[in-house]
Amino acid sequence: MFATLVICLVALILVNRSYSSSLRTAIMRPNIALGFVLAIVAILLGVTLTLPLVRDLFHFGALQAPDFLEIGAAGLLLWVLLEAVKKLMGRRLQP
């Protein structure tokens, strides 16, 4: 559950990068702060989910390979759905 929440938050960050450019352009645009944040999130999430000492500290259960696939699929699905909503809603969603 926690990992899915974190991955979905990352998907929200990526969706909100740009309202005018394409998805590919928004992702490929250099952004040092975004890269730093994504790297820190990945490292901390990896440590939290894989090291037994840290995992036990937060009372998380051990994850199996299918769990990681489900987490990634949930984040990817949210990202795709929000991009579709952004395309459908057009200018009404722009800040």
Summary of the structure (lengths in Angstrom):
residues: 95
radius of gyration: 15.5
end to end distance: 30.5
largest distance: 47.8
contacts: 209
relative contact order: 0.17
helix: 78%
strand: 0%
